[in-house]
Amino acid sequence: MDFLQDLDIDGPEYRFMFQTPDNHAPSTVAGSVNGSYRNTYALLDGHENLHPETLGLSGDMDPYLLQRYQSDEHGTFKFKQLAIRSVNSVSPVQFLISQPSLFAQSRKEAGHTGASISSQRAELEKAISPNMGKRLISLYTRFIAPHYPIFSSDFPPDPATSAPCLLAAIYSIALPFAMYDDQLCIDMAYDSPDAEDLAHLINTTVAFDLHLPNISTVQTLFLLIARPSSNPLVSDASYRWTTMGTLVSAATNIGLHLDPSLWNIPSAQIAARRRLSFFIFGMDKWLAAALGRPPHINRENWLVDELSAQDEHASGLDPSQWTDAMAFSALTSSLASTLRRLYLIQRPEEMRATVLELSQTLEQRKMGESRPADHSNDTSMPGMAIKLGYYYTQLLILRAAVHAQDSHSSTTSTSDQWSPREILKTVLEEYSDFLKTLKSDETAEHWPPWCQSAFSSLCFAMLFMFVSATTYEEALSSMELLQATRRQMRLKANAFVVIRLGLLRMDAIFWRGVDQVLKLEPHVKLALDASKQAT
């Protein structure tokens, strides 16, 4: 068996693959999924030396052939430089586990010379001590994790054991909340970590790891996208969307496009993989909508597009937070359907039926998620982001309908009582009222990156309703609503940085002159002049 020594998969570095978090023997019960108990299985994720690479159905190593390999009791067959791990025997799913040194030459040729894990950890601890790191992780758990439960409580982030690049990403997104920690509020005031040092560690490590990514690489990329822009007046759309593409590719490489529900891995890892997979799917859809891009992911090549009740296992969320996660899952499903079905070329007669169906589904989901007996989540985060998401999705549905109706006005029957413009006007009024409800005690919260565009879309939709109004009265009403909304945004802008970009973009149009930017019909120009006199 000397040919196994190079990989040494039986050695101490790889023993973690065959242990559970509690060090139970392989024959013990680790938990249950879908009501049935599962035996203890070898780990697939969660260790710096484990880099699983999925082997797809169309690849050269036919999974149905690999299914016939003489694997051991853990589903592993070992070669000299690699091992093949089978996680599902019914519908074959295998991963290639390679010795990291195999990629040394390709990394060198690409200019990716990474430091050792110990060196990375030492570099990170120069900027942020382990004690400070634990406090930042606590802030992450409080402010960020409820939005994205992408970690398992069985393997929580830890300054001593987690990948340094992942820790740096966690610290970066948690640093804005340092004022809410009794010790960090003083430490950071006099000696704040250099954001560039953290970014350098993340960027060099991720570039090195992309040759052989693991789940920590994927989690790091996700947090880079979720992290708000340091300048609230800049969307940083190109960087965020390009990184999203890298995230999807890395996630697919480690099998996150697959559903692990029936895999022979620990139940906590099944749930963690499903949650991470869904939130990647969700981030792709919300960013695609916000940035006006075609999504990277579609439901044909991504199997986990909604959360299930079983995914709460080891999520670290309380019941109320998990209810929010399920509500966000349902909302994301509506958004995904909206992007797929409305933002394509359609005949006008098809558009109406699609809009009505999507609107009804969205309303039913909203009503289904309401909890009259418990209003505590209505003003919490991510509850507020979910509310914003409902209005934003409604806006996207109706905006597409209005555009289609305007484009095919000659084919629209005058006796047709369906008026997407009237419905959109009502939604915009409700959207504006939502803005008024934001209170200063909600400023210490994380807003997902798509929220910046959602607030901006509110003003631009009002401006479109104004410029496309068919009557003087409609134009004047739309301009009055827009001006009232701008006043609210000015009042809120200091406390809520997430709305500053939308306010800036709208103010720029008024600074230049609405009639100098837009082509106005005579009755619309009269309404603009009348609104100026009223102010």
C-alpha positions in Angstrom: 0.0 0.0 0.0 3.0 2.3 -0.4 1.2 4.1 -3.3 -1.1 5.7 -0.8 1.6 7.4 1.2 1.7 10.6 -1.0 -1.9 11.4 -0.3 -1.8 9.7 3.2 -5.6 9.8 3.4 -5.3 7.3 6.3 -3.0 9.7 8.1 -3.9 12.2 10.9 -4.5 15.1 8.4 -7.5 13.2 7.0 -8.9 11.5 10.1 -11.4 14.4 10.5 -13.2 13.0 7.4 -14.3 10.0 9.5 -15.3 11.7 12.7 -18.4 13.5 13.8 -18.3 16.7 15.9 -19.0 14.6 19.0 -16.4 12.0 18.1 -19.0 9.3 18.1 -18.2 5.9 16.6 -19.4 5.4 13.0 -22.2 3.1 14.2 -23.9 5.7 16.4 -26.9 7.8 15.4 -26.1 11.4 14.5 -29.7 12.6 14.1 -32.7 12.4 11.9 -33.7 14.0 8.6 -37.3 14.0 7.3 -38.2 11.9 10.3 -35.8 9.0 9.6 -32.7 8.4 11.6 -29.3 8.5 9.9 -26.1 6.8 10.9 -22.9 8.8 11.5 -21.2 9.7 8.2 -17.9 11.0 7.2 -17.7 14.8 6.9 -17.7 16.4 3.4 -17.0 20.0 4.5 -15.5 21.9 7.4 -11.8 21.3 7.3 -9.0 23.3 5.6 -7.5 20.2 4.0 -10.7 18.9 2.5 -11.5 20.3 -1.0 -14.3 18.3 -2.6 -14.7 18.7 -6.4 -17.9 17.5 -7.9 -17.8 14.9 -10.7 -20.7 15.7 -13.1 -22.8 13.4 -15.3 -21.2 14.5 -18.5 -17.6 14.4 -17.3 -15.0 12.0 -18.4 -15.2 10.0 -15.2 -18.7 8.6 -15.7 -20.5 8.6 -12.3 -22.3 5.4 -13.2 -18.9 3.8 -13.7 -17.6 5.3 -10.4 -20.6 3.8 -8.7 -19.1 0.4 -9.3 -15.8 1.1 -7.6 -15.0 -1.0 -4.6 -15.4 1.9 -2.1 -14.9 1.4 1.7 -17.6 1.8 4.3 -17.4 5.5 4.1 -17.9 5.6 0.3 -14.3 6.4 -0.4 -12.0 4.8 -3.0 -8.3 5.8 -2.7 -5.6 6.3 -5.4 -2.1 7.6 -5.0 -2.8 11.3 -5.4 -6.5 11.5 -4.9 -9.6 9.8 -3.6 -13.2 9.5 -4.9 -15.9 10.0 -2.3 -19.4 8.7 -3.2 -22.2 10.4 -1.2 -25.3 9.0 -2.9 -25.6 5.5 -4.3 -29.2 5.7 -5.7 -28.5 8.6 -8.1 -24.7 8.6 -8.3 -23.0 11.7 -6.8 -19.2 11.6 -6.4 -16.5 14.1 -5.3 -12.9 14.1 -6.3 -10.7 14.8 -3.3 -7.2 15.8 -4.4 -3.9 16.3 -2.6 -3.5 20.1 -2.5 0.1 20.0 -3.7 -1.1 18.7 -7.0 -2.1 22.3 -8.0 1.2 23.9 -6.9 2.5 24.3 -10.5 -0.7 25.7 -11.9 -1.0 28.2 -9.0 2.6 29.3 -9.6 2.1 29.8 -13.3 -1.0 31.9 -12.6 1.0 34.0 -10.1 -1.0 32.8 -7.1 1.6 32.2 -4.5 -0.4 31.8 -1.3 1.1 31.7 2.2 0.6 28.8 4.6 -2.5 28.7 6.8 -0.4 29.4 9.9 1.2 32.5 8.2 -2.3 33.7 7.1 -3.6 33.3 10.7 -0.6 35.2 12.1 -1.1 38.0 9.5 -4.8 38.2 10.5 -4.1 38.2 14.2 -1.7 41.2 13.8 -4.7 43.2 12.6 -7.4 41.6 14.8 -6.6 39.7 17.9 -8.4 36.4 18.6 -10.3 38.1 21.5 -11.4 40.9 19.2 -12.3 38.3 16.6 -14.6 36.5 19.0 -16.4 39.7 19.7 -16.8 40.5 16.0 -18.1 37.0 15.4 -20.7 37.7 18.1 -21.7 40.9 16.3 -21.9 39.0 13.1 -24.2 36.5 14.7 -26.4 39.3 16.1 -26.7 41.5 13.0 -25.7 39.5 9.9 -26.5 35.9 10.5 -30.3 36.3 10.7 -30.2 37.5 7.0 -27.9 34.7 5.8 -27.7 31.6 8.1 -24.9 30.1 6.0 -23.0 28.5 8.9 -23.8 25.4 11.0 -24.0 25.8 14.8 -22.1 22.5 14.9 -19.2 24.2 13.1 -19.5 27.9 14.0 -16.8 30.4 13.0 -13.9 30.4 15.4 -10.8 32.5 15.4 -8.6 29.5 16.2 -9.9 27.0 13.6 -11.8 28.7 10.8 -10.0 29.6 7.5 -8.3 33.0 7.9 -9.8 34.4 4.7 -13.3 33.5 6.0 -12.6 35.1 9.3 -11.4 38.3 7.5 -14.6 38.4 5.6 -16.7 38.0 8.7 -14.7 40.7 10.5 -15.1 43.1 7.6 -18.8 42.8 7.4 -19.1 43.0 11.2 -16.8 46.0 11.8 -19.5 48.7 11.2 -21.3 47.3 14.3 -18.3 47.5 16.6 -19.9 50.4 18.5 -22.5 47.9 19.9 -19.8 46.0 21.8 -18.7 47.4 25.1 -15.0 46.6 24.5 -14.7 47.1 20.7 -16.4 50.5 20.9 -13.3 51.8 22.7 -10.6 49.6 21.1 -11.8 50.4 17.6 -12.1 54.1 18.3 -8.4 54.4 18.9 -6.9 51.6 16.9 -9.2 50.5 14.1 -8.1 47.6 11.8 -6.9 48.6 8.4 -9.6 47.5 5.9 -7.0 47.3 3.2 -5.0 44.7 5.2 -8.1 42.5 5.5 -9.0 43.0 1.9 -5.4 42.0 0.8 -5.6 38.8 2.9 -9.0 37.9 1.4 -8.1 38.7 -2.2 -4.8 36.8 -2.2 -6.2 33.8 -0.4 -9.3 33.5 -2.6 -7.3 33.8 -5.8 -5.0 31.0 -4.5 -8.0 28.8 -3.3 -10.0 29.1 -6.5 -7.7 26.4 -8.0 -9.2 24.1 -5.4 -12.1 25.8 -3.6 -13.9 24.5 -0.6 -16.9 25.6 1.4 -14.9 28.3 3.2 -14.0 29.8 -0.1 -17.6 29.9 -1.1 -18.7 31.4 2.2 -16.0 34.1 1.9 -17.1 35.1 -1.6 -20.7 35.2 -0.4 -19.8 37.6 2.4 -17.8 39.8 0.0 -21.0 40.3 -2.0 -23.2 40.8 1.0 -20.9 43.4 2.5 -22.3 46.9 2.0 -20.2 49.3 -0.1 -17.9 51.5 2.0 -19.2 54.5 0.0 -23.0 54.7 0.2 -23.1 56.9 -2.9 -21.6 54.2 -5.1 -23.3 50.9 -6.0 -20.0 49.1 -7.0 -22.3 47.1 -9.4 -19.6 45.7 -11.7 -17.4 44.3 -8.9 -20.3 42.9 -7.0 -21.8 41.2 -10.1 -18.5 39.8 -11.3 -17.8 38.4 -7.9 -21.3 36.8 -8.0 -20.3 35.0 -11.1 -17.1 33.7 -9.4 -19.2 32.7 -6.4 -21.6 30.6 -8.6 -18.7 28.9 -10.3 -17.0 28.0 -7.0 -20.2 26.8 -5.5 -20.9 24.6 -8.5 -17.4 23.2 -8.2 -18.1 21.9 -4.7 -21.6 20.6 -5.6 -23.8 23.3 -4.1 -26.0 23.3 -7.2 -27.1 19.8 -6.1 -29.6 18.8 -3.4 -27.8 16.9 -0.7 -30.9 15.8 1.2 -30.2 12.1 0.6 -26.4 12.1 0.8 -24.5 10.0 3.3 -23.1 13.0 5.2 -24.0 14.3 8.6 -27.4 15.9 8.9 -26.0 19.2 10.0 -23.9 19.4 6.9 -26.9 18.5 4.7 -28.9 21.4 6.2 -25.9 23.8 6.1 -25.3 23.0 2.4 -29.0 23.5 1.5 -29.1 26.8 3.3 -25.9 28.1 1.7 -27.1 26.8 -1.7 -30.5 28.6 -1.3 -28.9 31.9 -0.2 -26.6 31.9 -3.2 -29.6 31.3 -5.4 -31.4 34.2 -3.7 -28.5 36.6 -3.8 -28.2 35.9 -7.5 -31.9 36.7 -8.1 -32.0 39.8 -6.0 -28.8 41.3 -7.4 -29.9 40.4 -11.0 -33.1 42.4 -10.4 -31.3 45.3 -8.7 -28.5 45.6 -11.2 -30.6 44.8 -14.3 -28.6 41.7 -15.3 -29.7 38.3 -16.5 -29.3 35.9 -13.5 -26.3 33.5 -13.4 -28.5 30.7 -12.1 -31.7 29.1 -13.3 -33.9 26.5 -11.7 -32.9 23.9 -14.3 -29.3 23.8 -13.1 -29.8 24.7 -9.4 -31.8 22.3 -7.3 -32.1 24.1 -4.0 -34.3 27.1 -4.9 -36.4 27.2 -1.7 -35.8 26.4 2.0 -37.6 23.6 3.7 -38.6 23.2 7.4 -35.8 20.6 7.9 -33.1 23.2 6.9 -33.5 24.9 10.2 -31.4 22.1 11.8 -28.2 23.6 13.3 -28.9 27.0 11.7 -28.3 28.9 14.9 -31.5 30.9 14.4 -34.4 31.2 16.9 -37.9 30.3 15.8 -38.8 33.9 15.0 -35.7 34.3 12.9 -36.3 31.1 11.0 -39.8 32.2 10.2 -38.3 35.3 8.6 -35.9 33.0 6.6 -38.8 31.0 5.3 -40.7 34.2 4.4 -37.7 35.4 2.5 -37.5 32.0 0.7 -41.1 32.4 -0.5 -40.5 36.0 -1.6 -37.4 35.0 -3.5 -39.4 32.3 -5.3 -41.9 35.1 -6.5 -39.0 37.3 -7.6 -37.4 34.4 -9.5 -40.7 33.8 -11.3 -41.1 37.5 -12.0 -37.6 37.7 -13.7 -38.1 34.5 -15.6 -41.6 35.2 -16.9 -41.9 39.0 -17.2 -38.5 40.3 -18.2 -38.7 38.4 -21.5 -40.4 39.4 -24.8 -44.1 38.6 -24.5 -47.2 39.3 -26.5 -49.4 41.9 -24.6 -52.3 39.4 -24.2 -49.9 37.0 -22.4 -48.6 39.8 -20.2 -51.8 40.5 -18.5 -52.5 36.9 -17.4 -48.9 36.5 -16.2 -49.0 39.7 -14.2 -52.3 38.8 -12.5 -51.0 35.3 -11.7 -47.7 36.6 -10.3 -49.4 39.3 -8.3 -51.9 36.9 -6.8 -49.2 34.4 -5.9 -47.2 37.2 -4.2 -50.2 38.5 -2.3 -51.1 34.9 -1.1 -47.5 34.4 0.1 -47.5 37.7 1.9 -50.8 36.9 3.6 -49.6 33.4 4.4 -46.5 34.7 6.2 -48.4 37.3 8.2 -48.7 36.6 12.0 -51.4 38.7 13.5 -50.6 37.4 17.0 -46.9 38.4 16.8 -46.0 41.8 15.5 -42.4 41.7 16.9 -40.9 40.8 13.5 -42.7 43.6 11.7 -40.0 46.1 12.7 -37.1 43.8 13.1 -34.4 42.9 10.6 -34.5 41.0 8.3 -38.3 41.6 8.6 -37.9 45.2 7.3 -35.9 44.0 4.4 -38.5 41.4 3.6 -41.2 44.1 3.6 -39.1 46.2 1.2 -38.7 43.1 -0.9 -42.4 42.6 -1.2 -42.9 46.2 -2.4 -39.9 45.9 -4.8 -41.2 42.7 -6.3 -44.7 44.3 -6.8 -43.0 47.2 -8.5 -41.1 45.0 -10.8 -44.2 43.0 -11.8 -46.3 46.1 -12.5 -43.5 48.1 -14.1 -43.2 45.3 -16.7 -46.9 45.4 -17.3 -47.0 49.2 -17.7 -44.2 49.1 -20.2 -45.8 46.4 -22.2 -49.2 48.2 -22.2 -47.5 51.5 -23.3 -45.6 49.6 -26.0 -48.8 48.0 -27.4 -51.3 50.8 -26.6 -52.8 50.5 -30.1 -53.8 46.9 -29.5 -55.3 47.6 -26.1 -59.1 47.7 -26.0 -60.6 50.9 -24.6 -63.2 48.8 -22.9 -60.5 46.9 -21.0 -60.9 47.7 -17.3 -57.4 46.3 -16.4 -55.2 49.3 -15.5 -51.7 48.4 -14.4 -50.9 52.1 -14.1 -53.5 52.6 -11.4 -52.3 49.5 -9.5 -48.7 50.7 -9.8 -49.7 54.1 -8.5 -51.2 52.5 -5.4 -48.2 50.3 -4.8 -45.9 53.4 -5.1 -48.0 55.2 -2.5 -47.7 52.2 -0.2 -44.0 52.0 -0.9 -43.6 55.7 0.0 -45.6 55.1 3.2 -43.2 52.3 4.1 -40.3 54.8 3.8 -42.0 57.0 6.3 -42.3 54.2 8.8 -38.5 53.7 9.0 -37.3 54.8 12.5 -33.9 55.9 13.7 -33.7 52.9 16.1 -33.5 50.6 13.0 -30.3 52.2 11.7 -28.0 49.7 13.5 -29.0 47.0 11.0 -27.6 45.3 8.0 -29.4 46.0 4.7 -28.7 43.4 1.9 -27.0 44.9 -1.1 -30.0 44.8 -3.4 -31.9 47.2 -1.0 -29.9 50.2 -2.3 -31.4 49.7 -5.7 -34.9 48.9 -4.4 -35.1 52.4 -2.7 -33.7 54.0 -5.9 -36.2 52.2 -8.0 -39.0 53.8 -6.0 -38.1 57.3 -7.2 -37.4 56.3 -10.8 -40.8 54.5 -11.0 -42.5 57.7 -9.8 -40.6 59.7 -12.3 -41.6 57.4 -15.1 -45.2 57.6 -14.0 -44.9 61.4 -14.2 -43.3 61.6 -17.6 -45.6 59.0 -19.2 -48.8 60.4 -17.7 -51.7 60.6 -20.2 -53.4 63.6 -18.4 -52.4 66.7 -16.7 -54.0 65.5 -13.4 -52.1 62.3 -13.5 -48.8 64.0 -14.1 -49.3 66.5 -11.3 -50.3 63.7 -8.9 -47.2 61.7 -9.8 -44.9 64.7 -9.4 -46.4 65.6 -6.0 -45.9 62.0 -4.8 -42.3 62.1 -6.0 -41.5 65.4 -4.3 -43.1 64.2 -1.0 -41.0 61.0 -1.3 -37.8 63.0 -1.9 -38.5 65.1 1.2 -38.9 61.9 3.3 -35.6 60.5 1.8 -33.8 63.7 2.8 -35.1 63.4 6.3 -34.0 59.8 6.5 -30.7 59.9 4.6 -28.4 60.7 7.5 -29.8 57.7 9.5 -30.3 55.3 6.6 -27.3 55.3 4.3 -28.9 52.7 2.1 -31.2 55.3 0.6 -28.5 57.9 -0.2 -27.7 56.6 -3.7 -31.3 56.7 -4.9 -31.6 60.2 -3.4 -28.4 61.4 -5.1 -29.5 60.0 -8.5 -32.9 61.7 -8.3 -31.4 65.0 -7.0 -29.0 65.0 -9.9 -32.0 65.1 -12.3 -33.7 67.9 -10.5 -30.3 69.8 -10.3 -30.0 69.6 -14.0 -33.7 70.3 -14.5 -36.3 67.7 -15.2 -37.4 69.5 -18.4 -33.7 69.6 -19.5 -33.3 65.8 -19.0 -36.6 64.3 -20.1 -38.7 64.8 -23.2 -42.0 66.2 -21.8 -45.4 66.3 -23.5 -47.1 69.7 -23.2 -49.5 68.6 -20.5 -46.7 67.1 -18.5 -44.6 70.3 -18.8 -47.6 72.2 -17.4 -47.9 69.8 -14.5 -44.2 70.3 -13.8 -44.5 74.1 -13.8 -47.6 73.9 -11.5 -45.7 71.7 -9.0 -42.8 74.3 -8.9 -45.3 77.0 -8.1 -46.8 74.9 -5.3 -43.4 74.5 -3.6 
